[in-house]
Amino acid sequence: MNIKLQSIYKYDCYRDGELIWSEEKPNLVTNQGVEYAMALIFDKELEAHKPEFYCGLITGNLYPIVEDTMQDHVFVEFTNYTTSHRAATEFQKVEGEVATYLSNEVSRFYMKGSGSIRGAFLTTGVEKGGADGYLYGASVFDTFREVAEGDLLRVSITVRATG
C-alpha cells in the first residue's frame, strides 16, 4: 500500500467586510514534510509530540519545490501583514483520512499595505520571515492575487492522507 499526503488550501480575501476573491488550490508536500510526518508516526522520540503548525504567505515568481525546507527554499515569504509572527493554525477535526487546520481567529492575515500574494505554506516555524521549523508543504496560485491595506486574508488548509 502506498500512502499519499495531499492538502487543499482555501483562500478568502475580505475588504471592508465583503469577500473580494476566493480560491482553492492543491499543495505540494515537500520531502521535508513527508519525512517529518513519518518521524511523527514511527520515531519513538517524536511519537508523543503534537506539533504546532503555522501558515505563512508566499510572494514572488519562484514556485516551491519538493526539495524546499524552511532553512533553504526558493520561494519568497510575504510578510506585509500586521502580526509579528506567522498565523497559528488550529487543528479542527479528523474524519477518516481528512484532517483540517484553519488559521485561527486571532492570527488571520490583516494586511499592512498593498502587495501581491502568490500562495501560502504550512510550517512548524512561528517566526515571520524566519528559517526555523519544518516545511510541510506549500500552495501557489496560477497568477498573483492582489491585497490592499486593511484586507483580511483567511487561509484554511485541509490535509488528507490516503492509502
C-alpha positions as CSV (number, residue, x, y, z in Angstrom):
1,M,0.0,0.0,0.0
2,N,1.2,3.5,-0.8
3,I,0.4,6.4,1.4
4,K,-0.2,9.8,-0.3
5,L,-0.3,13.1,1.6
6,Q,-2.1,16.0,0.0
7,S,-3.7,19.2,1.0
8,I,-6.1,21.8,-0.3
9,Y,-5.6,25.4,0.6
10,K,-8.7,27.7,0.6
11,Y,-8.1,31.4,0.5
12,D,-10.8,34.0,1.2
13,C,-9.9,37.7,1.0
14,Y,-12.2,40.3,2.5
15,R,-12.2,44.1,2.1
16,D,-14.5,46.2,4.2
17,G,-16.3,43.0,5.2
18,E,-17.0,42.0,1.6
19,L,-15.5,38.9,0.0
20,I,-13.4,40.2,-2.9
21,W,-11.7,37.0,-4.0
22,S,-11.6,33.3,-3.1
23,E,-9.6,30.5,-4.4
24,E,-8.9,26.8,-3.7
25,K,-5.6,25.2,-4.7
26,P,-3.9,21.9,-4.0
27,N,-0.5,21.9,-2.4
28,L,2.9,20.4,-2.9
29,V,4.1,18.3,0.0
30,T,7.8,18.7,0.4
31,N,10.3,15.9,1.1
32,Q,10.9,17.5,4.5
33,G,7.1,17.4,5.1
34,V,6.9,13.7,4.3
35,E,10.0,12.9,6.4
36,Y,8.6,14.9,9.4
37,A,5.2,13.1,9.1
38,M,6.8,9.7,9.0
39,A,9.0,10.6,12.0
40,L,5.9,11.7,14.0
41,I,4.3,8.3,13.3
42,F,7.2,6.0,13.7
43,D,10.0,7.7,15.6
44,K,9.8,6.8,19.3
45,E,11.3,10.1,20.3
46,L,8.7,12.1,18.3
47,E,5.6,9.9,18.6
48,A,4.2,11.7,21.7
49,H,5.0,15.1,20.2
50,K,2.0,17.0,18.8
51,P,3.4,19.7,16.5
52,E,2.1,23.3,16.3
53,F,1.6,24.4,12.7
54,Y,1.8,27.9,11.3
55,C,0.7,29.4,8.0
56,G,2.9,31.8,6.1
57,L,2.3,33.6,2.8
58,I,4.3,33.5,-0.5
59,T,5.1,36.2,-3.0
60,G,7.4,36.5,-5.9
61,N,7.9,34.5,-9.1
62,L,9.6,31.3,-7.8
63,Y,7.4,28.3,-7.0
64,P,8.1,26.0,-4.1
65,I,9.8,22.7,-5.0
66,V,9.8,19.3,-3.2
67,E,13.4,19.9,-2.1
68,D,12.5,23.1,-0.2
69,T,13.0,23.3,3.6
70,M,12.5,26.2,6.0
71,Q,16.2,26.6,6.1
72,D,16.6,26.5,2.3
73,H,13.7,27.4,0.0
74,V,13.4,29.1,-3.4
75,F,10.1,31.0,-2.7
76,V,9.9,34.4,-1.1
77,E,7.8,34.9,2.0
78,F,5.3,37.7,2.0
79,T,5.5,39.5,5.4
80,N,3.4,42.7,5.0
81,Y,0.7,41.8,7.5
82,T,0.1,43.1,11.0
83,T,1.2,40.3,13.3
84,S,4.8,39.8,14.2
85,H,4.6,36.1,13.6
86,R,3.1,33.6,11.1
87,A,-0.6,32.7,11.5
88,A,-1.1,30.0,14.1
89,T,-3.4,27.2,12.9
90,E,-5.9,25.3,15.0
91,F,-6.5,21.6,14.4
92,Q,-10.2,21.3,13.8
93,K,-11.1,17.6,13.2
94,V,-10.2,14.3,11.7
95,E,-12.8,12.4,9.7
96,G,-11.4,9.2,8.2
97,E,-8.3,10.2,6.3
98,V,-9.0,14.0,6.4
99,A,-7.6,16.5,8.9
100,T,-8.4,20.2,8.8
101,Y,-6.3,23.1,10.0
102,L,-7.5,26.7,10.0
103,S,-5.7,30.0,10.6
104,N,-7.3,31.0,13.9
105,E,-9.5,34.0,14.7
106,V,-6.7,36.0,16.4
107,S,-3.9,35.5,13.8
108,R,-5.6,35.7,10.4
109,F,-3.7,37.9,8.0
110,Y,-4.6,41.6,8.2
111,M,-2.6,43.5,5.6
112,K,-0.4,46.4,6.5
113,G,-0.2,47.6,2.9
114,S,-0.7,46.6,-0.7
115,G,1.0,43.6,-2.2
116,S,0.9,40.6,-4.4
117,I,0.2,37.2,-2.9
118,R,1.3,34.0,-4.8
119,G,0.2,31.4,-2.2
120,A,0.8,30.0,1.3
121,F,2.8,27.4,3.1
122,L,2.4,25.3,6.3
123,T,5.4,25.0,8.7
124,T,6.2,24.3,12.3
125,G,8.2,27.6,12.5
126,V,6.4,30.6,14.0
127,E,8.9,33.4,13.2
128,K,7.6,35.5,10.3
129,G,10.5,35.6,7.7
130,G,12.4,33.0,9.8
131,A,14.1,29.8,8.8
132,D,13.2,27.7,11.8
133,G,10.9,24.6,11.8
134,Y,9.8,22.0,9.3
135,L,8.2,23.0,6.0
136,Y,5.3,20.6,5.4
137,G,4.0,22.0,2.1
138,A,3.0,24.9,0.0
139,S,0.3,26.0,-2.4
140,V,0.5,28.6,-5.2
141,F,-1.9,30.4,-7.4
142,D,-1.7,30.4,-11.2
143,T,-1.4,34.2,-11.1
144,F,-0.8,36.8,-8.4
145,R,-3.7,37.9,-6.1
146,E,-3.6,41.5,-5.0
147,V,-4.2,42.6,-1.4
148,A,-4.6,46.1,-0.1
149,E,-4.0,47.7,3.3
150,G,-6.8,46.6,5.7
151,D,-7.7,43.5,3.8
152,L,-8.3,40.3,5.8
153,L,-7.0,37.0,4.3
154,R,-8.3,33.8,5.8
155,V,-6.5,30.6,4.8
156,S,-7.9,27.1,5.6
157,I,-5.9,24.0,5.0
158,T,-7.4,20.6,4.6
159,V,-4.8,17.8,4.9
160,R,-5.6,14.3,3.5
161,A,-3.8,11.0,3.8
162,T,-4.9,8.1,1.6
163,G,-3.6,4.6,1.3
